[in-house]
Amino acid sequence: MIQKRILVVNPSSAEADRLARLAQKYGLALSETDPEAAMAMFVEGDFAVAVIDVAFAGSTALRAMVHPPTGVLLTGADEDLVARAADEWPPGVDVDVCLTSPGDPRELAFLHALDRAVEHARLKTEAVALRRSLGLQEATVKDVLAEIYEIKGLLNTGFLREVEKRIAIEARFVGSQKERQRVESILRKIYGADDVSSLLDVVPEIRDIVQAESVTVYLLEENEVIGPYLKPLVWDNAFLAHSDFSKYIAPLEAQDFAASVARFGHSIGVAGLAFDRRLSKRYTAFLKAPLKNLLGVPIMHGRKVIGVLEVYNKTAGGKASPEGFTREDQQILRGLSEHMAMAMAKLNLIQFDPLTGLLRPDPFFEKVLQKVNALSKRRREEGSMALVMGDVDWFKAFNDRNGHEAGNKLLRELAHVLKLSIREEDLICRYGGEEFLFFLKGVNSVDEATLLTERIRKNVEDHYFEFQEFQPRSNLTMSFGVTVTPKDDGEQHAPLTKADLKRLAGEADLAMAEAKGKCRPDLKPRGPADLPIDKNRVCSFVWEEVAEKKKTEAPAAASRFVREKRKYERYNVSTPFLFRENGGFKVAKTVNIGLEGARIISDTALPLAKTLETILVIENKATLIRSDVVYSEKGGGDSGFCYSGLKFKDLTFKEIKGLESYLFHFRRRDILP
């Protein structure tokens, strides 16, 4: 194991001591203000991590003293300066950066960055030790076998009984070595994985070593609708596409074997399943073979559960074993899960999407908030920020024709194209399925944001993707929706929050719906007026009515603006909606819907500030709901319909759960022309 010694090199003695005190959490931390003294300390002993201030990062002599597995964490107050300094270090050295200074300590960010650096150094050291151990193991096997063969050469008929004993010893020894070699082969693949696909390539070998029929690997995730849940990356030996996840997920609070493992952090081995309440529908309905026994172990990162490894139906000699998995199987699986956790930490699956390598939504929002709220007031006044939602056109058609594996390959290649299409200061995440969310920093207007987005759209359109010739219009394209935050108008505003970003993402999603050809009278397309509505476009979300009247008609404009700040995400779902009027029910339909209410379209306006009896029809089931009318207005132009906003009242727990389930499983499906 690596000695967790950390060296802090900083020109300020007070700052060096402060960072060293924080670093004590991970081991013995030393501090130096003189780079020459720091180099002398490198000669004396190994360090897990060197925390170096950007002022010393350019020292060639200091760089020459740092060798893997020692990691480097560069610190400083200037983001651009720290980033440039990191790029100048040799590629073989793990370099991370953290913005911190006496004036802006950012202790939590520093501890997170240091934790990653220490973990990376530990993994590299263990990999070196593993390779060395494997070399020694092979030499030992050869020596023992040579000795046995020598004994065999000296045997004669008088030592027949001794020969049998020796042969039995040899067979047991070689068998044990083969088992160990299989485990070590799995570990080599785990530590050599550079993405989630190569990491999950070990699944068949895990299945074989514990003699199971099939394996499932889960990752722990969370969303606002169902809270924390287990999402299978591999289900019953099969690698899943995004669209398959919803059928197999396990909410953390559910009566379920995998959920129980994740909830309590303990292994579960079960042979008698008949009356076990944790035998949920996922196992009985979706496994290819009937479940007879099961073994599940948690995948832990420190003390935190980040996933579950599960195997089904123990076999022995090619036949089912009624006794189930053994204690030895549990030990092997638990050991492998620990190494998988280290590899997942190395790949940073907590921060990044396992398929594309892009940021996941929550870390994306956190990084956006850090960037925006770190700007000075002057820089906030100079420009806006934009969020852009992009969606692959006719992706379902691509998957249906070419298969989910081809779809996954497409998304990985597309992620690479999108990363190359944005500027260095911008961010991108995989928002879900074939949707991607972009953050464009420092744009001056919605037109500039649209222009930058148009460049992204064109790069995708011009890139060749395998099988694109079978897509509609013989090309693979994307549609985009753009929304911006206005420049600072001189008023005092609270810092941007994650809820604000999610509202903006919802606006970008609505604009993207317009770009994909879904008629929305409240959105304003940007681009040539004669452009056909055939996807592969960029549209922007602009509340022009609010922007023009905000100061002159404050009460009306403000209420219009506030009502769009919803607590829960809205989904573009069209479903029948009935409301009582003049003693009978009139038929309308929803435009979008969320947990707190819906936007509906009807032939007539609804009375404001009145509670109505309404009926929401979900999957052929009618639910009576009381709804408050928040607003009701005529559609744009000479249209003969009205839009109304309704807020649901007094929903029962069962109704909320039913609506949650419906919204979570809803997936937008494009219709081919």
C-alpha positions as CSV (number, residue, x, y, z in Angstrom):
1,M,0.0,0.0,0.0
2,I,1.1,3.6,-0.7
3,Q,2.3,5.8,2.1
4,K,-0.2,8.6,2.2
5,R,2.3,11.4,2.5
6,I,1.3,14.8,1.1
7,L,3.6,17.7,0.3
8,V,2.2,21.2,0.1
9,V,4.4,23.8,-1.8
10,N,3.2,27.3,-1.6
11,P,5.0,30.7,-1.4
12,S,2.7,31.9,1.4
13,S,3.6,30.1,4.7
14,A,0.1,30.8,6.1
15,E,-1.6,29.3,3.0
16,A,0.8,26.4,2.9
17,D,0.1,25.6,6.6
18,R,-3.7,26.0,6.0
19,L,-3.7,23.5,3.1
20,A,-1.4,21.1,5.0
21,R,-3.9,21.1,7.9
22,L,-6.7,20.3,5.5
23,A,-4.6,17.5,3.9
24,Q,-4.0,15.8,7.3
25,K,-7.3,14.1,6.7
26,Y,-5.6,11.9,4.1
27,G,-2.3,11.2,5.8
28,L,0.9,12.9,6.9
29,A,1.0,16.4,5.3
30,L,4.2,18.5,5.1
31,S,4.5,22.1,3.9
32,E,7.3,24.1,2.2
33,T,7.6,27.7,0.9
34,D,10.9,27.1,-0.9
35,P,10.8,24.9,-4.1
36,E,14.5,23.9,-3.6
37,A,13.7,22.6,-0.1
38,A,10.6,20.8,-1.6
39,M,12.9,19.0,-4.1
40,A,15.2,17.8,-1.3
41,M,12.1,16.4,0.5
42,F,11.2,14.5,-2.7
43,V,14.6,12.8,-2.6
44,E,14.1,11.7,1.0
45,G,10.9,9.8,0.4
46,D,7.8,9.0,-1.7
47,F,4.7,11.2,-1.6
48,A,1.2,10.3,-2.7
49,V,0.4,13.8,-3.8
50,A,2.2,17.1,-4.3
51,V,0.0,20.2,-3.8
52,I,1.8,22.9,-5.8
53,D,0.9,26.5,-6.1
54,V,0.7,27.9,-9.6
55,A,3.6,30.2,-8.9
56,F,5.9,27.2,-8.7
57,A,4.2,25.1,-11.3
58,G,6.5,26.3,-14.1
59,S,9.7,25.1,-12.3
60,T,11.4,22.6,-14.6
61,A,13.5,21.2,-11.8
62,L,10.4,20.6,-9.6
63,R,8.7,18.8,-12.4
64,A,11.6,16.5,-12.9
65,M,11.4,15.4,-9.3
66,V,7.7,14.3,-9.5
67,H,7.3,10.8,-11.0
68,P,4.2,8.5,-11.1
69,P,2.5,7.2,-9.0
70,T,2.8,10.6,-7.2
71,G,-0.1,12.8,-8.3
72,V,0.0,16.6,-8.6
73,L,-2.7,19.1,-7.5
74,L,-2.2,22.6,-8.8
75,T,-3.8,25.4,-6.8
76,G,-4.2,29.1,-7.5
77,A,-6.8,31.9,-7.8
78,D,-6.8,32.5,-11.6
79,E,-8.7,29.7,-13.4
80,D,-7.0,30.3,-16.8
81,L,-3.5,30.5,-15.3
82,V,-4.0,27.2,-13.4
83,A,-5.4,25.5,-16.5
84,R,-2.5,26.6,-18.7
85,A,0.0,25.4,-16.0
86,A,-1.6,22.0,-15.8
87,D,-1.3,21.5,-19.6
88,E,2.5,22.0,-19.4
89,W,3.1,19.0,-17.1
90,P,4.3,15.7,-18.7
91,P,1.5,13.5,-19.9
92,G,2.5,10.6,-17.6
93,V,1.8,12.6,-14.4
94,D,-1.7,12.7,-13.1
95,V,-2.4,16.5,-12.7
96,D,-5.6,17.9,-11.2
97,V,-6.5,21.6,-10.5
98,C,-8.3,23.4,-7.8
99,L,-9.1,27.1,-7.4
100,T,-8.2,28.3,-3.9
101,S,-6.6,31.3,-2.3
102,P,-6.4,33.0,1.1
103,G,-9.2,35.3,-0.1
104,D,-11.4,32.5,-1.4
105,P,-10.5,29.3,0.6
106,R,-13.0,26.9,-1.1
107,E,-12.0,24.2,1.4
108,L,-14.6,21.7,0.3
109,A,-13.6,21.9,-3.3
110,F,-9.9,21.4,-2.3
111,L,-10.7,18.3,-0.2
112,H,-12.7,16.8,-3.1
113,A,-9.8,17.4,-5.5
114,L,-7.2,16.1,-3.0
115,D,-9.3,13.0,-2.4
116,R,-9.3,12.2,-6.1
117,A,-5.6,12.7,-6.4
118,V,-4.8,10.5,-3.4
119,E,-7.1,7.8,-4.7
120,H,-5.5,7.9,-8.2
121,A,-2.1,7.6,-6.6
122,R,-3.2,4.6,-4.5
123,L,-4.7,2.8,-7.5
124,K,-1.5,3.3,-9.6
125,T,0.7,2.0,-6.8
126,E,-1.6,-1.1,-6.4
127,A,-1.4,-1.7,-10.1
128,V,2.4,-1.7,-10.0
129,A,2.4,-4.1,-7.1
130,L,-0.1,-6.3,-8.8
131,R,2.1,-6.6,-11.9
132,R,5.1,-7.3,-9.8
133,S,3.1,-10.0,-7.9
134,L,2.0,-11.6,-11.1
135,G,5.6,-11.9,-12.2
136,L,6.6,-13.6,-8.9
137,Q,3.5,-16.0,-9.1
138,E,4.5,-17.2,-12.5
139,A,8.1,-17.9,-11.4
140,T,6.9,-19.8,-8.3
141,V,4.6,-22.0,-10.4
142,K,7.4,-22.9,-12.8
143,D,9.8,-23.7,-9.9
144,V,7.3,-26.0,-8.2
145,L,6.4,-27.8,-11.4
146,A,10.1,-28.3,-12.3
147,E,10.7,-29.8,-8.8
148,I,7.7,-32.2,-9.3
149,Y,9.0,-33.3,-12.8
150,E,12.4,-33.9,-11.3
151,I,10.9,-36.2,-8.6
152,K,9.0,-38.0,-11.3
153,G,12.2,-38.7,-13.2
154,L,13.7,-40.4,-10.1
155,L,10.7,-42.7,-9.5
156,N,10.7,-46.5,-9.9
157,T,8.2,-49.2,-9.3
158,G,9.1,-49.3,-5.6
159,F,7.8,-45.8,-5.1
160,L,4.4,-46.1,-6.8
161,R,2.4,-45.0,-3.8
162,E,4.6,-42.0,-3.4
163,V,4.1,-41.1,-7.1
164,E,0.3,-41.1,-6.6
165,K,0.7,-38.7,-3.6
166,R,2.9,-36.4,-5.6
167,I,0.6,-36.3,-8.6
168,A,-2.4,-35.5,-6.3
169,I,-0.4,-32.6,-4.7
170,E,0.6,-31.3,-8.2
171,A,-3.0,-31.4,-9.4
172,R,-4.3,-29.5,-6.3
173,F,-1.5,-26.9,-6.6
174,V,-2.0,-26.3,-10.3
175,G,-5.8,-26.1,-9.8
176,S,-5.3,-23.5,-7.1
177,Q,-3.0,-21.5,-9.3
178,K,-5.4,-21.5,-12.2
179,E,-8.1,-20.2,-9.9
180,R,-5.8,-17.4,-8.7
181,Q,-4.7,-16.6,-12.2
182,R,-8.4,-16.2,-13.3
183,V,-9.0,-13.7,-10.5
184,E,-5.8,-11.8,-11.3
185,S,-6.8,-11.8,-15.0
186,I,-10.1,-10.1,-14.0
187,L,-8.2,-7.6,-11.8
188,R,-5.9,-6.7,-14.7
189,K,-8.9,-6.0,-16.9
190,I,-10.6,-4.0,-14.2
191,Y,-7.6,-1.8,-13.6
192,G,-6.8,-1.5,-17.3
193,A,-10.3,-0.3,-18.1
194,D,-10.3,3.2,-19.6
195,D,-14.1,3.5,-20.0
196,V,-17.2,1.8,-18.6
197,S,-17.5,-0.5,-21.6
198,S,-14.1,-2.1,-21.1
199,L,-14.8,-2.2,-17.3
200,L,-18.0,-4.2,-17.9
201,D,-16.2,-6.6,-20.2
202,V,-15.2,-8.6,-17.1
203,V,-18.9,-9.5,-16.5
204,P,-18.7,-12.9,-18.3
205,E,-15.5,-13.8,-16.3
206,I,-17.2,-12.9,-13.0
207,R,-20.1,-15.1,-14.0
208,D,-17.8,-18.1,-14.8
209,I,-15.6,-17.8,-11.7
210,V,-18.5,-18.1,-9.3
211,Q,-20.4,-20.5,-11.6
212,A,-23.5,-18.4,-12.0
213,E,-26.0,-18.4,-14.9
214,S,-26.0,-14.6,-15.1
215,V,-24.8,-11.3,-13.7
216,T,-26.3,-7.8,-13.1
217,V,-24.3,-4.7,-12.3
218,Y,-26.1,-1.6,-10.9
219,L,-25.1,2.0,-10.4
220,L,-26.8,4.1,-7.7
221,E,-28.4,7.3,-9.1
222,E,-31.0,9.8,-7.9
223,N,-33.7,12.0,-9.4
224,E,-36.4,14.3,-8.1
225,V,-39.3,12.1,-9.0
226,I,-38.4,8.8,-7.4
227,G,-35.3,9.7,-5.3
228,P,-32.3,7.4,-5.1
229,Y,-32.5,4.2,-7.2
230,L,-30.4,1.5,-8.7
231,K,-29.9,1.6,-12.5
232,P,-28.6,-1.5,-14.1
233,L,-25.7,-1.1,-16.5
234,V,-25.8,-4.8,-17.2
235,W,-29.0,-6.8,-16.7
236,D,-29.0,-10.6,-16.8
237,N,-25.7,-10.6,-18.8
238,A,-27.1,-8.0,-21.3
239,F,-25.7,-4.5,-21.8
240,L,-28.6,-2.1,-21.7
241,A,-29.4,0.9,-23.9
242,H,-30.7,4.0,-22.1
243,S,-34.3,3.3,-23.2
244,D,-34.2,-0.1,-21.4
245,F,-33.2,1.3,-18.0
246,S,-36.7,2.3,-16.7
247,K,-38.0,-1.3,-16.9
248,Y,-35.3,-2.7,-14.6
249,I,-34.6,0.1,-12.1
250,A,-35.0,-0.5,-8.3
251,P,-36.0,2.4,-6.1
252,L,-33.8,2.3,-3.0
253,E,-36.8,2.0,-0.6
254,A,-38.4,-0.8,-2.6
255,Q,-38.9,-4.4,-1.3
256,D,-36.2,-5.7,-3.6
257,F,-33.0,-7.8,-3.1
258,A,-30.7,-5.3,-4.8
259,A,-32.3,-2.3,-3.1
260,S,-31.8,-4.0,0.2
261,V,-28.1,-4.6,-0.5
262,A,-27.7,-0.9,-1.4
263,R,-29.8,0.4,1.5
264,F,-27.9,-1.4,4.2
265,G,-24.5,-2.0,2.6
266,H,-24.5,-5.7,3.4
267,S,-24.2,-8.8,1.2
268,I,-27.3,-11.0,0.6
269,G,-27.2,-14.7,-0.3
270,V,-30.6,-16.4,-0.7
271,A,-31.4,-19.9,-1.8
272,G,-35.1,-20.3,-0.7
273,L,-37.0,-17.6,-2.5
274,A,-40.6,-18.8,-2.4
275,F,-41.8,-16.6,0.5
276,D,-39.3,-13.8,0.4
277,R,-41.0,-10.4,0.0
278,R,-37.8,-9.0,-1.7
279,L,-38.5,-11.2,-4.7
280,S,-39.9,-8.2,-6.7
281,K,-41.5,-8.2,-10.2
282,R,-38.2,-7.3,-11.8
283,Y,-36.8,-10.8,-11.0
284,T,-40.0,-12.8,-11.8
285,A,-40.9,-11.1,-15.0
286,F,-37.7,-10.0,-16.6
287,L,-35.0,-12.6,-16.0
288,K,-34.5,-15.0,-18.8
289,A,-34.4,-18.0,-16.5
290,P,-36.5,-18.6,-13.3
291,L,-34.6,-17.3,-10.3
292,K,-33.6,-20.2,-7.9
293,N,-30.9,-18.5,-5.8
294,L,-29.1,-15.2,-5.7
295,L,-26.0,-13.5,-4.3
296,G,-25.7,-9.7,-4.1
297,V,-22.8,-7.6,-2.8
298,P,-22.5,-3.8,-2.5
299,I,-20.0,-1.8,-4.5
300,M,-18.6,0.6,-1.9
301,H,-16.5,3.8,-2.4
302,G,-15.2,4.3,1.1
303,R,-18.3,4.0,3.3
304,K,-20.7,5.0,0.6
305,V,-22.6,2.5,-1.6
306,I,-22.3,3.4,-5.3
307,G,-23.7,0.3,-6.8
308,V,-24.5,-3.4,-6.5
309,L,-23.1,-6.6,-8.1
310,E,-25.6,-9.4,-8.3
311,V,-25.3,-13.0,-9.6
312,Y,-28.1,-15.5,-10.2
313,N,-28.6,-19.3,-10.1
314,K,-25.4,-21.2,-8.9
315,T,-24.4,-24.2,-11.0
316,A,-22.0,-27.1,-10.2
317,G,-20.8,-29.5,-12.8
318,G,-23.2,-28.0,-15.4
319,K,-26.2,-28.5,-13.2
320,A,-28.2,-26.2,-10.9
321,S,-27.1,-26.2,-7.3
322,P,-30.0,-26.1,-4.9
323,E,-27.8,-25.0,-2.0
324,G,-27.0,-21.7,-3.8
325,F,-23.9,-19.7,-3.6
326,T,-21.2,-20.6,-1.1
327,R,-19.3,-18.4,1.4
328,E,-16.3,-18.7,-0.8
329,D,-18.3,-17.3,-3.7
330,Q,-19.4,-14.4,-1.5
331,Q,-15.8,-13.6,-0.5
332,I,-14.7,-13.7,-4.2
333,L,-17.6,-11.5,-5.3
334,R,-17.0,-9.0,-2.4
335,G,-13.3,-8.8,-3.3
336,L,-14.1,-8.2,-6.9
337,S,-16.7,-5.5,-6.0
338,E,-14.0,-3.6,-4.0
339,H,-11.7,-3.5,-7.0
340,M,-14.6,-2.5,-9.3
341,A,-15.4,0.4,-6.9
342,M,-11.8,1.6,-7.2
343,A,-12.0,1.4,-11.0
344,M,-15.3,3.2,-11.0
345,A,-13.7,5.9,-8.8
346,K,-10.8,6.1,-11.3
347,L,-13.3,6.5,-14.1
348,N,-15.2,8.9,-11.9
349,L,-18.6,7.4,-12.7
350,I,-20.1,9.5,-9.9
351,Q,-19.4,12.6,-12.1
352,F,-19.5,11.3,-15.6
353,D,-22.0,9.4,-17.7
354,P,-20.6,5.8,-18.1
355,L,-21.5,5.5,-21.8
356,T,-20.3,8.8,-23.3
357,G,-17.8,10.0,-20.7
358,L,-19.6,13.3,-20.5
359,L,-20.7,15.0,-17.3
360,R,-23.9,13.8,-15.7
361,P,-26.7,16.4,-15.0
362,D,-26.1,17.1,-11.3
363,P,-22.3,17.6,-11.6
364,F,-22.9,19.7,-14.8
365,F,-25.2,22.0,-12.9
366,E,-22.7,22.3,-10.0
367,K,-19.9,23.2,-12.4
368,V,-22.2,25.8,-14.1
369,L,-23.0,27.4,-10.8
370,Q,-19.3,27.5,-9.8
371,K,-18.5,29.3,-13.1
372,V,-21.4,31.7,-13.0
373,N,-21.4,32.6,-9.4
374,A,-17.6,33.0,-9.4
375,L,-17.8,35.8,-12.0
376,S,-17.3,39.4,-10.7
377,K,-20.3,41.8,-11.0
378,R,-18.6,43.6,-13.8
379,R,-18.2,40.4,-15.9
380,R,-21.8,39.5,-15.2
381,E,-22.9,42.8,-16.5
382,E,-20.9,42.3,-19.7
383,G,-22.7,39.2,-20.9
384,S,-25.3,36.5,-20.6
385,M,-25.1,32.7,-20.3
386,A,-27.0,30.3,-22.4
387,L,-28.3,26.7,-21.9
388,V,-28.8,24.7,-25.1
389,M,-30.7,21.4,-25.3
390,G,-29.9,19.1,-28.2
391,D,-31.7,15.9,-29.2
392,V,-30.8,13.3,-31.9
393,D,-33.4,13.3,-34.7
394,W,-35.2,10.0,-35.2
395,F,-33.0,8.2,-32.8
396,K,-35.6,5.5,-32.1
397,A,-35.6,4.7,-35.8
398,F,-31.9,4.2,-35.7
399,N,-32.1,1.9,-32.7
400,D,-35.0,-0.1,-34.1
401,R,-33.1,-0.7,-37.4
402,N,-29.5,-1.2,-36.2
403,G,-29.9,-2.4,-32.6
404,H,-29.1,-1.0,-29.2
405,E,-25.3,-1.7,-29.4
406,A,-25.1,0.4,-32.6
407,G,-27.1,3.1,-30.8
408,N,-24.6,3.1,-27.9
409,K,-21.7,3.3,-30.3
410,L,-23.4,6.2,-32.1
411,L,-23.9,8.1,-28.8
412,R,-20.2,7.6,-27.9
413,E,-19.0,8.9,-31.3
414,L,-21.6,11.7,-31.1
415,A,-20.3,12.8,-27.7
416,H,-16.8,13.1,-29.1
417,V,-18.1,15.3,-32.0
418,L,-20.0,17.5,-29.6
419,K,-17.0,18.0,-27.3
420,L,-14.9,19.1,-30.2
421,S,-17.7,21.5,-31.3
422,I,-17.8,23.7,-28.2
423,R,-15.4,26.2,-26.9
424,E,-12.9,25.5,-24.0
425,E,-14.9,27.6,-21.5
426,D,-18.2,25.8,-22.3
427,L,-19.6,22.7,-20.7
428,I,-21.7,19.7,-22.0
429,C,-23.5,16.9,-20.3
430,R,-25.6,13.9,-21.3
431,Y,-29.0,14.9,-20.0
432,G,-30.7,11.6,-20.6
433,G,-31.1,9.1,-23.5
434,E,-30.1,10.9,-26.7
435,E,-30.5,14.4,-25.2
436,F,-27.4,16.6,-24.5
437,L,-27.4,19.9,-22.5
438,F,-24.8,22.6,-23.2
439,F,-23.6,25.6,-21.1
440,L,-22.4,28.5,-23.3
441,K,-20.4,31.1,-21.2
442,G,-20.3,34.8,-21.9
443,V,-22.6,35.2,-24.8
444,N,-23.9,38.7,-25.5
445,S,-27.4,37.8,-26.8
446,V,-29.7,35.1,-27.9
447,D,-28.6,35.6,-31.4
448,E,-24.9,35.0,-30.5
449,A,-25.9,31.8,-28.6
450,T,-28.0,30.7,-31.6
451,L,-25.0,31.3,-33.9
452,L,-22.7,29.1,-31.7
453,T,-25.4,26.4,-31.5
454,E,-25.8,26.5,-35.3
455,R,-22.0,25.7,-35.5
456,I,-22.6,22.6,-33.3
457,R,-25.6,21.6,-35.4
458,K,-23.6,21.9,-38.7
459,N,-20.7,19.8,-37.3
460,V,-23.1,17.0,-36.5
461,E,-24.8,17.2,-39.9
462,D,-21.4,17.1,-41.7
463,H,-19.9,14.2,-39.7
464,Y,-20.4,10.7,-41.1
465,F,-21.9,8.2,-38.7
466,E,-22.1,4.5,-39.5
467,F,-25.6,3.5,-40.8
468,Q,-26.7,7.2,-41.2
469,E,-27.7,6.5,-44.8
470,F,-30.7,4.5,-43.5
471,Q,-32.0,7.5,-41.5
472,P,-34.7,9.7,-42.8
473,R,-33.1,12.1,-45.4
474,S,-30.1,9.8,-45.4
475,N,-28.3,11.7,-42.7
476,L,-28.0,11.8,-38.9
477,T,-28.8,15.2,-37.5
478,M,-29.8,16.9,-34.2
479,S,-32.3,19.6,-33.2
480,F,-31.5,22.3,-30.6
481,G,-33.3,24.6,-28.3
482,V,-31.6,27.7,-26.9
483,T,-32.4,29.9,-23.9
484,V,-30.4,32.7,-22.2
485,T,-30.3,34.6,-19.0
486,P,-30.5,38.3,-19.4
487,K,-27.6,40.7,-18.6
488,D,-27.5,42.2,-15.2
489,D,-29.8,45.3,-15.2
490,G,-28.1,46.9,-12.3
491,E,-30.5,45.5,-9.7
492,Q,-29.3,43.3,-6.8
493,H,-30.0,39.6,-7.7
494,A,-29.5,36.5,-5.6
495,P,-26.9,34.0,-6.8
496,L,-28.0,31.6,-9.5
497,T,-29.4,28.3,-8.0
498,K,-29.8,24.7,-9.3
499,A,-33.5,25.3,-9.5
500,D,-32.9,28.3,-11.8
501,L,-30.8,26.2,-14.0
502,K,-33.4,23.4,-14.2
503,R,-36.0,26.0,-15.1
504,L,-33.7,27.3,-17.9
505,A,-33.1,23.7,-19.0
506,G,-36.9,23.3,-19.3
507,E,-37.1,26.4,-21.5
508,A,-34.4,25.0,-23.7
509,D,-36.3,21.8,-23.9
510,L,-39.5,23.6,-25.0
511,A,-37.5,25.4,-27.7
512,M,-36.0,22.1,-28.8
513,A,-39.6,20.7,-29.2
514,E,-40.3,23.6,-31.6
515,A,-37.1,22.8,-33.5
516,K,-38.3,19.2,-33.9
517,G,-41.5,20.4,-35.5
518,K,-43.9,20.5,-32.6
519,C,-46.0,23.6,-32.9
520,R,-45.6,25.9,-29.9
521,P,-47.2,29.4,-30.3
522,D,-45.2,30.8,-27.4
523,L,-41.8,30.1,-28.9
524,K,-40.0,32.3,-31.5
525,P,-38.0,30.4,-34.1
526,R,-34.7,31.9,-35.1
527,G,-33.5,31.5,-38.6
528,P,-34.9,31.8,-42.2
529,A,-38.6,32.1,-42.2
530,D,-39.0,29.7,-45.1
531,L,-37.0,26.9,-43.3
532,P,-39.2,23.7,-43.4
533,I,-40.3,22.2,-40.1
534,D,-38.3,19.0,-40.6
535,K,-36.1,18.8,-37.5
536,N,-32.3,19.6,-37.8
537,R,-32.9,23.2,-36.7
538,V,-32.0,25.6,-33.9
539,C,-34.9,27.5,-32.1
540,S,-34.7,29.9,-29.2
541,F,-37.0,30.4,-26.2
542,V,-37.8,34.1,-25.7
543,W,-40.6,35.5,-23.5
544,E,-40.8,38.6,-25.6
545,E,-44.1,39.7,-24.1
546,V,-42.5,39.7,-20.6
547,A,-39.2,41.3,-21.8
548,E,-41.1,44.3,-23.3
549,K,-43.6,44.9,-20.5
550,K,-41.6,43.9,-17.4
551,K,-41.0,47.5,-16.2
552,T,-44.1,49.3,-17.5
553,E,-46.6,46.6,-16.5
554,A,-45.0,45.2,-13.5
555,P,-47.9,43.3,-11.9
556,A,-49.1,41.5,-15.0
557,A,-45.7,40.8,-16.4
558,A,-44.3,39.6,-13.1
559,S,-47.1,37.2,-12.6
560,R,-46.6,35.8,-16.1
561,F,-42.9,35.3,-15.4
562,V,-43.3,33.8,-11.9
563,R,-45.8,31.2,-13.0
564,E,-43.3,29.7,-15.3
565,K,-40.9,29.0,-12.3
566,R,-42.2,25.6,-11.6
567,K,-41.1,23.4,-8.7
568,Y,-41.2,20.1,-10.7
569,E,-40.0,19.3,-14.2
570,R,-42.6,19.5,-16.9
571,Y,-43.0,16.8,-19.6
572,N,-44.4,17.5,-23.1
573,V,-47.3,15.0,-22.8
574,S,-50.6,15.2,-24.7
575,T,-53.4,13.3,-22.9
576,P,-57.2,13.9,-22.6
577,F,-58.2,16.4,-19.9
578,L,-61.8,17.1,-18.9
579,F,-63.1,20.1,-16.9
580,R,-66.6,20.7,-15.5
581,E,-68.5,23.7,-17.0
582,N,-72.2,24.6,-16.9
583,G,-73.1,21.3,-15.2
584,G,-71.2,19.0,-17.7
585,F,-67.7,18.1,-18.7
586,K,-65.9,19.7,-21.6
587,V,-63.0,17.9,-23.3
588,A,-59.5,19.5,-23.6
589,K,-56.0,18.0,-23.7
590,T,-52.7,18.7,-21.9
591,V,-49.7,20.4,-23.6
592,N,-47.4,19.6,-20.8
593,I,-47.8,18.1,-17.4
594,G,-45.9,17.8,-14.1
595,L,-46.5,16.7,-10.5
596,E,-47.9,20.1,-9.5
597,G,-50.1,20.9,-12.5
598,A,-50.6,21.1,-16.2
599,R,-50.9,23.4,-19.2
600,I,-53.9,22.6,-21.2
601,I,-55.4,23.6,-24.5
602,S,-59.2,24.1,-24.9
603,D,-61.8,25.8,-27.1
604,T,-62.8,28.3,-24.4
605,A,-61.0,30.3,-21.7
606,L,-61.3,29.1,-18.1
607,P,-62.4,31.3,-15.2
608,L,-59.4,32.7,-13.4
609,A,-58.7,32.0,-9.7
610,K,-61.4,29.4,-9.6
611,T,-61.3,25.7,-8.4
612,L,-62.6,23.3,-11.0
613,E,-63.5,19.6,-11.0
614,T,-61.2,18.1,-13.6
615,I,-60.5,14.6,-14.9
616,L,-57.0,13.6,-16.0
617,V,-56.9,10.5,-18.3
618,I,-53.6,8.6,-17.9
619,E,-53.1,5.3,-19.7
620,N,-56.9,4.7,-20.1
621,K,-57.5,5.4,-16.4
622,A,-59.5,8.5,-15.4
623,T,-58.5,10.3,-12.2
624,L,-60.8,13.0,-10.7
625,I,-58.7,16.0,-9.5
626,R,-59.5,19.4,-8.2
627,S,-57.5,22.1,-10.0
628,D,-57.0,25.8,-9.5
629,V,-57.0,28.0,-12.6
630,V,-53.7,30.0,-12.5
631,Y,-54.1,31.7,-15.9
632,S,-56.1,31.4,-19.1
633,E,-55.3,33.2,-22.4
634,K,-56.1,33.1,-26.1
635,G,-53.7,31.4,-28.4
636,G,-51.5,33.4,-30.8
637,G,-52.8,34.9,-34.0
638,D,-56.4,34.2,-35.0
639,S,-56.5,30.7,-33.5
640,G,-59.7,29.6,-31.9
641,F,-58.2,27.9,-28.9
642,C,-57.0,29.0,-25.4
643,Y,-54.1,28.0,-23.2
644,S,-54.7,27.6,-19.4
645,G,-52.4,26.8,-16.5
646,L,-53.9,24.6,-13.8
647,K,-52.5,23.7,-10.4
648,F,-53.6,20.4,-8.9
649,K,-55.1,20.5,-5.4
650,D,-55.3,17.9,-2.6
651,L,-53.7,14.9,-4.5
652,T,-53.8,11.7,-2.5
653,F,-50.6,9.8,-2.0
654,K,-51.8,7.1,-4.4
655,E,-52.5,9.7,-7.1
656,I,-49.1,11.3,-6.7
657,K,-47.4,7.9,-7.0
658,G,-49.4,7.0,-10.0
659,L,-48.5,10.3,-11.7
660,E,-44.8,10.0,-10.7
661,S,-44.7,6.5,-12.3
662,Y,-46.4,7.7,-15.5
663,L,-44.1,10.7,-15.9
664,F,-40.9,8.8,-15.1
665,H,-41.6,6.1,-17.7
666,F,-42.8,8.6,-20.3
667,R,-40.4,8.9,-23.2
668,R,-40.8,11.3,-26.1
669,R,-41.1,9.3,-29.4
670,D,-40.5,11.0,-32.7
671,I,-42.9,10.2,-35.5
672,L,-41.4,9.6,-39.0
673,P,-42.8,11.7,-41.8
